[in-house]
């Protein structure tokens, strides 16, 4: 599955809209505003070293900034690599050698700028050094000038989603949100964001590859209980997930009532059948209401923080009623709970 996941990632970021969105959404630096994204184009990512051994990078794009090309070296990581900065340095040297060998750069001219981009989708925080100099011991007696200063730009997807930086972004930010979904409600809400960010017909090819990635990679691994039917677009996927959420909520409500009845019968043996039954039913209904409200909140605002889930689990019926009414008009998650 890892090889399929890597191939899907490479396919999705082979769309120019994803690369443009990645830079505009998350790289708030002056040089990005100078790029002419109409010239953005993908270039071969295979390098031939001096010893004739081939090495493959993940993706390389180039885009004009005024009269010169700027190269984007894109690497995908599912695990943190402590020596990532060294790997990037080796890829960079091979790229420059290849450009000179192909005479894409005048041998007497300066080399074009290259910006290394590392997209990390792992669950744990990225702690590896982001600059090559950090991996090299200092020269005794000074000599800091001899330590190379190559640095790569990291995109830690989990951290970006937790910080809510995707809220005002485009298709790349919406894709990161999709990658972090764990429930059908979260996925349906993220697909709505993607649907808005990638309108037809301009994004038709990207939408097709996104659906393929959802069917073959994300849903089978994250939501194995969701039955996948034939579909070709994001909106069809959203409809399927909406029906799944509704079916799950009805099942949870039935399970909650059944659990309440079972607990009521058990307690009735000790304190009276009628009293225990009433208490069990109330508890079961409360469990069903808690599950329903949690799904509604996730559907409206995205993945719920753990603190919110714990608060829902310990809430009284009155609190659940109050929050359910607040959900109807609340502009964001904190407003539901009165900030």
KEVO-828130 format. One record per residue (C-alpha): z, y, x; residue in one letter; residue number from 1. Coordinates in nm, 4 decimals. Layout:
residues N
{{Z, Y, X}, a, NUM},
...
END
This chain:
residues 339
{{0.0000, 0.0000, 0.0000}, x, 1},
{{0.0638, 0.2360, 0.2922}, x, 2},
{{-0.2988, 0.2097, 0.4090}, x, 3},
{{-0.4209, 0.2815, 0.0532}, x, 4},
{{-0.1809, 0.5748, 0.0278}, x, 5},
{{-0.3016, 0.7186, 0.3600}, x, 6},
{{-0.6661, 0.6790, 0.2576}, x, 7},
{{-0.5967, 0.8497, -0.0769}, x, 8},
{{-0.4266, 1.1403, 0.0975}, x, 9},
{{-0.7184, 1.1836, 0.3320}, x, 10},
{{-0.9587, 1.1739, 0.0368}, x, 11},
{{-0.7681, 1.4374, -0.1616}, x, 12},
{{-0.7374, 1.6784, 0.1314}, x, 13},
{{-1.1077, 1.6335, 0.2001}, x, 14},
{{-1.1547, 1.8745, -0.0922}, x, 15},
{{-1.1796, 2.2317, 0.0285}, x, 16},
{{-0.9732, 2.3588, -0.2662}, x, 17},
{{-0.6728, 2.1588, -0.1416}, x, 18},
{{-0.6909, 2.3039, 0.2098}, x, 19},
{{-0.7404, 2.6582, 0.0826}, x, 20},
{{-0.4481, 2.6202, -0.1585}, x, 21},
{{-0.2280, 2.4690, 0.1148}, x, 22},
{{-0.2695, 2.7762, 0.3348}, x, 23},
{{-0.2466, 3.0329, 0.0566}, x, 24},
{{0.0499, 2.8675, -0.1164}, x, 25},
{{0.2745, 2.8069, 0.1823}, x, 26},
{{0.1569, 2.9907, 0.4964}, x, 27},
{{0.2609, 3.3494, 0.4329}, x, 28},
{{0.1158, 3.4887, 0.7573}, x, 29},
{{-0.1296, 3.7716, 0.8178}, x, 30},
{{-0.4020, 3.5576, 0.9745}, x, 31},
{{-0.4471, 3.3593, 0.6504}, x, 32},
{{-0.5545, 3.6768, 0.4669}, x, 33},
{{-0.8318, 3.7256, 0.7242}, x, 34},
{{-0.9941, 3.3887, 0.6592}, x, 35},
{{-1.3255, 3.3713, 0.4758}, x, 36},
{{-1.2646, 3.0613, 0.2619}, x, 37},
{{-1.6273, 3.0644, 0.1474}, x, 38},
{{-1.7105, 2.9333, 0.4978}, x, 39},
{{-1.4486, 2.6545, 0.4924}, x, 40},
{{-1.6076, 2.3264, 0.6008}, x, 41},
{{-1.4998, 1.9835, 0.7207}, x, 42},
{{-1.5978, 1.8660, 1.0693}, x, 43},
{{-1.5896, 1.5169, 1.2260}, x, 44},
{{-1.2401, 1.4139, 1.3374}, x, 45},
{{-1.3278, 1.1502, 1.5996}, x, 46},
{{-1.2762, 1.2460, 1.9631}, x, 47},
{{-1.4163, 1.0727, 2.2712}, x, 48},
{{-1.1869, 1.1008, 2.5740}, x, 49},
{{-1.3134, 1.1208, 2.9309}, x, 50},
{{-1.2467, 0.7465, 2.9685}, x, 51},
{{-1.4796, 0.6854, 2.6692}, x, 52},
{{-1.1999, 0.5627, 2.4438}, x, 53},
{{-1.2234, 0.6933, 2.0882}, x, 54},
{{-0.9265, 0.8469, 1.9102}, x, 55},
{{-0.9248, 0.9444, 1.5435}, x, 56},
{{-0.7428, 1.2407, 1.4017}, x, 57},
{{-0.6762, 1.2621, 1.0286}, x, 58},
{{-0.8831, 1.5655, 0.9231}, x, 59},
{{-1.0372, 1.8711, 1.0866}, x, 60},
{{-1.1563, 2.1782, 0.8993}, x, 61},
{{-1.2920, 2.5059, 1.0265}, x, 62},
{{-1.3171, 2.8471, 0.8639}, x, 63},
{{-1.4426, 3.1837, 0.9829}, x, 64},
{{-1.2127, 3.4745, 1.0581}, x, 65},
{{-1.4490, 3.7610, 1.1290}, x, 66},
{{-1.7022, 3.6480, 1.3891}, x, 67},
{{-1.5129, 3.3436, 1.5200}, x, 68},
{{-1.4236, 2.9982, 1.3900}, x, 69},
{{-1.0634, 2.8925, 1.3322}, x, 70},
{{-1.0043, 2.5158, 1.3397}, x, 71},
{{-0.7424, 2.3405, 1.1260}, x, 72},
{{-0.6152, 2.0099, 1.2651}, x, 73},
{{-0.4546, 1.8235, 0.9706}, x, 74},
{{-0.2242, 1.5233, 1.0278}, x, 75},
{{-0.0533, 1.3115, 0.7568}, x, 76},
{{0.2860, 1.1518, 0.8184}, x, 77},
{{0.4964, 0.9180, 0.6026}, x, 78},
{{0.7627, 0.8880, 0.8763}, x, 79},
{{0.9062, 1.1452, 1.1146}, x, 80},
{{0.7660, 1.1081, 1.4669}, x, 81},
{{1.0020, 1.2410, 1.7395}, x, 82},
{{0.6999, 1.2949, 1.9684}, x, 83},
{{0.4751, 1.4565, 1.7079}, x, 84},
{{0.4343, 1.7711, 1.9176}, x, 85},
{{0.3044, 1.5614, 2.2079}, x, 86},
{{0.0583, 1.3789, 1.9803}, x, 87},
{{-0.0687, 1.7114, 1.8499}, x, 88},
{{-0.1134, 1.8374, 2.2074}, x, 89},
{{-0.3214, 1.5318, 2.2974}, x, 90},
{{-0.5387, 1.5696, 1.9854}, x, 91},
{{-0.5839, 1.9396, 2.0624}, x, 92},
{{-0.6993, 1.8722, 2.4198}, x, 93},
{{-0.9452, 1.6065, 2.2972}, x, 94},
{{-1.0792, 1.8415, 2.0303}, x, 95},
{{-1.1463, 2.1158, 2.2858}, x, 96},
{{-1.3154, 1.8663, 2.5216}, x, 97},
{{-1.5312, 1.7413, 2.2374}, x, 98},
{{-1.6339, 2.0943, 2.1360}, x, 99},
{{-1.7365, 2.1664, 2.4948}, x, 100},
{{-1.9212, 1.8348, 2.5257}, x, 101},
{{-2.1174, 1.9064, 2.2059}, x, 102},
{{-2.1763, 2.2641, 2.3231}, x, 103},
{{-2.0221, 2.3937, 2.0028}, x, 104},
{{-1.8442, 2.6419, 2.2306}, x, 105},
{{-2.0012, 2.8384, 2.5123}, x, 106},
{{-1.8617, 2.7038, 2.8385}, x, 107},
{{-1.7992, 3.0591, 2.9601}, x, 108},
{{-1.6422, 3.1854, 2.6384}, x, 109},
{{-1.2808, 3.1552, 2.5285}, x, 110},
{{-1.1890, 2.8503, 2.3224}, x, 111},
{{-1.1512, 2.8920, 1.9449}, x, 112},
{{-0.8006, 2.8996, 1.7937}, x, 113},
{{-0.6711, 2.5742, 1.6459}, x, 114},
{{-0.3848, 2.5605, 1.3934}, x, 115},
{{-0.2183, 2.2156, 1.3732}, x, 116},
{{-0.0906, 2.1277, 1.0223}, x, 117},
{{0.1416, 1.8293, 0.9641}, x, 118},
{{0.1872, 1.7102, 0.6027}, x, 119},
{{0.4999, 1.4955, 0.5731}, x, 120},
{{0.5751, 1.2984, 0.2567}, x, 121},
{{0.8809, 1.0999, 0.3711}, x, 122},
{{1.2094, 1.0977, 0.1782}, x, 123},
{{1.4371, 1.2094, 0.4654}, x, 124},
{{1.4308, 1.5540, 0.6237}, x, 125},
{{1.1922, 1.6096, 0.9136}, x, 126},
{{1.4049, 1.6615, 1.2251}, x, 127},
{{1.1481, 1.6164, 1.5007}, x, 128},
{{1.0728, 1.8980, 1.7449}, x, 129},
{{0.8016, 2.1288, 1.6159}, x, 130},
{{0.7126, 2.2779, 1.9544}, x, 131},
{{0.5989, 2.0933, 2.2640}, x, 132},
{{0.8317, 2.2937, 2.4903}, x, 133},
{{1.1324, 2.1418, 2.3119}, x, 134},
{{1.0327, 1.7967, 2.4440}, x, 135},
{{1.0167, 1.9068, 2.8084}, x, 136},
{{1.3209, 1.9519, 3.0311}, x, 137},
{{1.3571, 2.3026, 3.1813}, x, 138},
{{1.2574, 2.3535, 3.5423}, x, 139},
{{1.5668, 2.4003, 3.7641}, x, 140},
{{1.5983, 2.7600, 3.8756}, x, 141},
{{1.4009, 2.9043, 3.5875}, x, 142},
{{1.0277, 2.8625, 3.5481}, x, 143},
{{1.0157, 2.8796, 3.1683}, x, 144},
{{0.6615, 3.0127, 3.1975}, x, 145},
{{0.5420, 2.6661, 3.2961}, x, 146},
{{0.6573, 2.5000, 2.9749}, x, 147},
{{0.3713, 2.4785, 2.7208}, x, 148},
{{0.4368, 2.6473, 2.3883}, x, 149},
{{0.2110, 2.4570, 2.1485}, x, 150},
{{0.3560, 2.4531, 1.7945}, x, 151},
{{0.2463, 2.2861, 1.4713}, x, 152},
{{0.3009, 2.3988, 1.1116}, x, 153},
{{0.5060, 2.1479, 0.9096}, x, 154},
{{0.4770, 2.0922, 0.5335}, x, 155},
{{0.7780, 1.8838, 0.4268}, x, 156},
{{0.6817, 1.7991, 0.0678}, x, 157},
{{1.0265, 1.6953, -0.0573}, x, 158},
{{1.1858, 2.0100, 0.0872}, x, 159},
{{0.9150, 2.2338, -0.0591}, x, 160},
{{0.9593, 2.0860, -0.4081}, x, 161},
{{1.3394, 2.1111, -0.3893}, x, 162},
{{1.3083, 2.4781, -0.2918}, x, 163},
{{1.0792, 2.5369, -0.5935}, x, 164},
{{0.8115, 2.6974, -0.3712}, x, 165},
{{0.5478, 2.5091, -0.5733}, x, 166},
{{0.6221, 2.7130, -0.8889}, x, 167},
{{0.3833, 2.9966, -0.8013}, x, 168},
{{0.1290, 2.7887, -0.6103}, x, 169},
{{-0.2073, 2.6284, -0.6677}, x, 170},
{{-0.3433, 2.2755, -0.6520}, x, 171},
{{-0.1743, 2.1809, -0.3219}, x, 172},
{{0.1667, 2.2858, -0.4541}, x, 173},
{{0.1031, 2.1028, -0.7828}, x, 174},
{{0.0063, 1.7905, -0.5865}, x, 175},
{{0.3348, 1.8009, -0.3919}, x, 176},
{{0.5188, 1.8155, -0.7253}, x, 177},
{{0.3236, 1.5114, -0.8472}, x, 178},
{{0.4179, 1.3216, -0.5312}, x, 179},
{{0.7906, 1.3738, -0.6030}, x, 180},
{{0.7858, 1.2586, -0.9685}, x, 181},
{{1.0121, 0.9698, -1.0683}, x, 182},
{{0.9858, 0.9551, -1.4510}, x, 183},
{{0.6993, 0.9790, -1.7032}, x, 184},
{{0.8432, 1.3092, -1.8291}, x, 185},
{{0.8396, 1.4612, -1.4804}, x, 186},
{{0.4890, 1.3311, -1.4198}, x, 187},
{{0.3543, 1.4641, -1.7496}, x, 188},
{{0.4999, 1.8089, -1.6755}, x, 189},
{{0.3521, 1.8089, -1.3236}, x, 190},
{{0.0119, 1.7068, -1.4611}, x, 191},
{{0.0241, 2.0028, -1.6982}, x, 192},
{{0.0720, 2.2313, -1.3957}, x, 193},
{{-0.2170, 2.0623, -1.2159}, x, 194},
{{-0.4370, 2.0875, -1.5265}, x, 195},
{{-0.3762, 2.4638, -1.5331}, x, 196},
{{-0.4358, 2.5046, -1.1579}, x, 197},
{{-0.7561, 2.2981, -1.1454}, x, 198},
{{-0.9794, 2.4024, -1.4373}, x, 199},
{{-1.3109, 2.2375, -1.5175}, x, 200},
{{-1.5892, 2.2359, -1.4060}, x, 201},
{{-1.5024, 2.3891, -1.0676}, x, 202},
{{-1.2434, 2.1194, -0.9855}, x, 203},
{{-1.4184, 1.8219, -1.1476}, x, 204},
{{-1.4479, 1.6193, -0.8247}, x, 205},
{{-1.0873, 1.6849, -0.7244}, x, 206},
{{-0.9601, 1.5911, -1.0725}, x, 207},
{{-1.1537, 1.2634, -1.0569}, x, 208},
{{-0.9996, 1.1693, -0.7211}, x, 209},
{{-0.6538, 1.2739, -0.8412}, x, 210},
{{-0.6758, 1.0370, -1.1380}, x, 211},
{{-0.7873, 0.7585, -0.9068}, x, 212},
{{-0.4858, 0.8268, -0.6801}, x, 213},
{{-0.2515, 0.8301, -0.9796}, x, 214},
{{-0.3825, 0.4981, -1.1147}, x, 215},
{{-0.4036, 0.3139, -0.7825}, x, 216},
{{-0.1114, 0.4554, -0.5836}, x, 217},
{{0.1491, 0.6727, -0.7544}, x, 218},
{{0.2020, 0.5097, -1.0940}, x, 219},
{{0.2051, 0.1454, -0.9730}, x, 220},
{{0.4708, 0.2283, -0.7109}, x, 221},
{{0.6845, 0.4864, -0.8950}, x, 222},
{{0.6426, 0.3873, -1.2610}, x, 223},
{{0.5609, 0.0153, -1.2738}, x, 224},
{{0.6643, -0.0046, -1.6428}, x, 225},
{{0.3890, 0.2375, -1.7466}, x, 226},
{{0.0799, 0.0577, -1.8745}, x, 227},
{{-0.2367, 0.2084, -1.7247}, x, 228},
{{-0.5435, 0.2207, -1.9462}, x, 229},
{{-0.8994, 0.3282, -1.8688}, x, 230},
{{-0.9122, 0.7054, -1.8173}, x, 231},
{{-1.1143, 0.9489, -1.6117}, x, 232},
{{-0.9377, 1.2860, -1.6334}, x, 233},
{{-0.5962, 1.4495, -1.6035}, x, 234},
{{-0.5773, 1.5339, -1.9742}, x, 235},
{{-0.6238, 1.1708, -2.0733}, x, 236},
{{-0.3470, 1.0799, -1.8292}, x, 237},
{{-0.1182, 1.3436, -1.9846}, x, 238},
{{-0.1786, 1.2045, -2.3356}, x, 239},
{{-0.0935, 0.8538, -2.2182}, x, 240},
{{0.2296, 0.9733, -2.0549}, x, 241},
{{0.3331, 1.1744, -2.3615}, x, 242},
{{0.3014, 0.8599, -2.5738}, x, 243},
{{0.4975, 0.6631, -2.3127}, x, 244},
{{0.7829, 0.9161, -2.3132}, x, 245},
{{0.8009, 0.9149, -2.6925}, x, 246},
{{0.8088, 0.5343, -2.6999}, x, 247},
{{1.0809, 0.5214, -2.4339}, x, 248},
{{1.2943, 0.7762, -2.6194}, x, 249},
{{1.2745, 0.5703, -2.9393}, x, 250},
{{1.3720, 0.2588, -2.7439}, x, 251},
{{1.6668, 0.4394, -2.5830}, x, 252},
{{1.7860, 0.5590, -2.9219}, x, 253},
{{1.7719, 0.2053, -3.0630}, x, 254},
{{1.9507, 0.0710, -2.7542}, x, 255},
{{2.2157, 0.3402, -2.7846}, x, 256},
{{2.2837, 0.2552, -3.1486}, x, 257},
{{2.2905, -0.1162, -3.0698}, x, 258},
{{2.5316, -0.0576, -2.7823}, x, 259},
{{2.7499, 0.1477, -3.0112}, x, 260},
{{2.7603, -0.1254, -3.2721}, x, 261},
{{2.8468, -0.3886, -3.0116}, x, 262},
{{3.1286, -0.1791, -2.8709}, x, 263},
{{3.2499, -0.1013, -3.2199}, x, 264},
{{3.2776, -0.4707, -3.3067}, x, 265},
{{3.4634, -0.5438, -2.9829}, x, 266},
{{3.7156, -0.2661, -3.0407}, x, 267},
{{3.7487, -0.3630, -3.4065}, x, 268},
{{3.9069, -0.6912, -3.3042}, x, 269},
{{4.2007, -0.4962, -3.1612}, x, 270},
{{4.2361, -0.1826, -3.3672}, x, 271},
{{4.0535, -0.2639, -3.6891}, x, 272},
{{3.6914, -0.3448, -3.7449}, x, 273},
{{3.6015, -0.0251, -3.9319}, x, 274},
{{3.7623, 0.2163, -3.6858}, x, 275},
{{3.6111, 0.0447, -3.3831}, x, 276},
{{3.2677, 0.0335, -3.5404}, x, 277},
{{3.2713, 0.4076, -3.6101}, x, 278},
{{3.3806, 0.4882, -3.2554}, x, 279},
{{3.1187, 0.2605, -3.1035}, x, 280},
{{2.8405, 0.4062, -3.3150}, x, 281},
{{2.9448, 0.7600, -3.2169}, x, 282},
{{2.9448, 0.6647, -2.8510}, x, 283},
{{2.6091, 0.4959, -2.8797}, x, 284},
{{2.4553, 0.7904, -3.0587}, x, 285},
{{2.5988, 1.0227, -2.7951}, x, 286},
{{2.4387, 0.8098, -2.5242}, x, 287},
{{2.1081, 0.8256, -2.7064}, x, 288},
{{2.1350, 1.2038, -2.7491}, x, 289},
{{2.2227, 1.2445, -2.3819}, x, 290},
{{1.9151, 1.0406, -2.2757}, x, 291},
{{1.6912, 1.2316, -2.5157}, x, 292},
{{1.8124, 1.5730, -2.3961}, x, 293},
{{1.7711, 1.4705, -2.0312}, x, 294},
{{1.4104, 1.3664, -2.0972}, x, 295},
{{1.3395, 1.6887, -2.2871}, x, 296},
{{1.4796, 1.9013, -2.0034}, x, 297},
{{1.2782, 1.7108, -1.7418}, x, 298},
{{0.9670, 1.7396, -1.9585}, x, 299},
{{1.0122, 2.1172, -1.9868}, x, 300},
{{1.1415, 2.2150, -1.6416}, x, 301},
{{1.0586, 1.9278, -1.4051}, x, 302},
{{1.2889, 1.6949, -1.2037}, x, 303},
{{1.6574, 1.7506, -1.2872}, x, 304},
{{1.9094, 1.8138, -1.0059}, x, 305},
{{2.1844, 1.5543, -0.9746}, x, 306},
{{2.4463, 1.8127, -1.0773}, x, 307},
{{2.2675, 1.8662, -1.4095}, x, 308},
{{2.2445, 1.4897, -1.4766}, x, 309},
{{2.6195, 1.4532, -1.4141}, x, 310},
{{2.6946, 1.7458, -1.6435}, x, 311},
{{2.4903, 1.5897, -1.9212}, x, 312},
{{2.6615, 1.2543, -1.8755}, x, 313},
{{3.0087, 1.4062, -1.9230}, x, 314},
{{2.9187, 1.6540, -2.1993}, x, 315},
{{3.0785, 1.6578, -2.5423}, x, 316},
{{2.8681, 1.6241, -2.8600}, x, 317},
{{2.9187, 1.9953, -2.9253}, x, 318},
{{2.7874, 2.0842, -2.5813}, x, 319},
{{2.4836, 1.8587, -2.6247}, x, 320},
{{2.4059, 2.0284, -2.9572}, x, 321},
{{2.4419, 2.3744, -2.8058}, x, 322},
{{2.2165, 2.2935, -2.5090}, x, 323},
{{1.9550, 2.1299, -2.7307}, x, 324},
{{1.9286, 2.4545, -2.9324}, x, 325},
{{1.9208, 2.6675, -2.6160}, x, 326},
{{1.6342, 2.4540, -2.4816}, x, 327},
{{1.4046, 2.5840, -2.7559}, x, 328},
{{1.3955, 2.9405, -2.6179}, x, 329},
{{1.5278, 2.9132, -2.2612}, x, 330},
{{1.2819, 3.0464, -1.9956}, x, 331},
{{1.4253, 2.8213, -1.7236}, x, 332},
{{1.6795, 2.5427, -1.6623}, x, 333},
{{1.9827, 2.7665, -1.5776}, x, 334},
{{1.9352, 2.9571, -1.9041}, x, 335},
{{1.9914, 2.6374, -2.1044}, x, 336},
{{2.3459, 2.6192, -1.9683}, x, 337},
{{2.4170, 2.9888, -1.9936}, x, 338},
{{2.3462, 3.0560, -1.6251}, x, 339},
END
